[in-house]
Amino acid sequence: MQLVATDIVSDARALSAGLSAAGLAIGLALWLTGWWGHRFWIVLAATVLAGIFGLLSSPAHQVQPLIVGLLLAVAAGVLALSLVRLVAFAAGGAAVWLAVHAVAPPPWDDVLICFLAGGLVGLLLFRLWMIVLTSFAGTLLMAYSGLCLGDRLGKLDAVEWTETRALLLNWLCVGITLLGLVVQLFLERRRARYARWRETHRHGMQDDHAHGGGWWGFGGQYRRAG
């Protein structure tokens, strides 16, 4: 299985250098802040994908593409937060089926069993799975954007590089995804520790005010002494 598809790179290499650089920056942000901002990323992805689908499918319904795309984008954005668990279930099921299909013989890659098992695992390990999913999505976005940007700047031939180094790209994507998992867990632990420190500090300030603490703590002592 080739994670960085040659045909997608061949089509995406026509993007401008600015769009490729923007994709690289968005991929890095997703790779770093996937779990912390997973609601934002899910809403953004649902809105963009639904808008694109509406623009592409509107000619078949003989309506204005802009209206259909806008309405679908708004509807998907509103419903995205309510369906976040469904997204995790579907993504977990699809990931497990693809993994089993790539390594296991045909009797063991039953679609329904793999999909249901993967979906349940994704729900049970929701936080960990969302970190892995966002890290992987950010890695793929950085890979495609980086190749297109390098091709646009004349540093490499993205299509040839993808065809001749498919295995290397697969391992790089897996390694960077695992690194993103570690980085996100580290950042989330630091954020939780800082939140606990702020909560403790806030309670300490409230206790000082409740006991009549004044400048440098002298006010409370004078009140107790009187």
C-alpha positions, 0 to 999 in steps of 0.5 A: 500500500502506497501512502503517498499516491503518485496520481495525487501528487501528479495532479497536486503538483500544479498548485502554486507555491503559496498554496503548497506552503499553506498546506505545509503549515496547516499540516504542521499545525494539525500534526502538533495540535490535533487532539487539543483542537480536534473539534475545530479540525473536524468541523473545518474538514467537514465544512470544506469537504461538504462544500467541495462535494456540493460544488461538484455535485450541483450540476447533476441537480441543476441548481446553482453550485455556490448555493449548494456548496454553501448550504452543505458546508454550513450543514456539515459544520453544524452537524460535525460536533454531534457526529464526532464519535461517528467519525472516530468509529468510521475512521477506526473501522476503515483503518483496521480493515485497510491494515488487515487487508494489506497483511492478512490473507483473504479469509481474515480480511472480512470487511464487516468484522474488521470495520466493526472491531476497528470502530469499537476500538476507536471509540474505546480509545477515543483520545488516543485514536484521535491523536493518531488520526490527526497526526497521520492526517497532518503527516500526509498533508505535509508530505503531499504539500512538501513534495509539491512545493519542492517540485514547484521550486525546482528542487525535485521531480515529485512524481519520479521521487514518489514512484522510486521511493514509495517504500521510503515515503511509507516508512517516513510517514509512519515514523513521523506519525508516531513522532506526532503521537509522542509530541501531542501526548507530551504537549497535552500532559504539559497543558494539563499540568499547567491547567492544574497549576492555574486552578491551584493558584486560583484557589490559593488566591481565593483562600487568601482573600477569604482570610483577609490577606492584604499587601504582603500578607500583613493585612490578614495578620493584623485582623487576626491579632485584633 
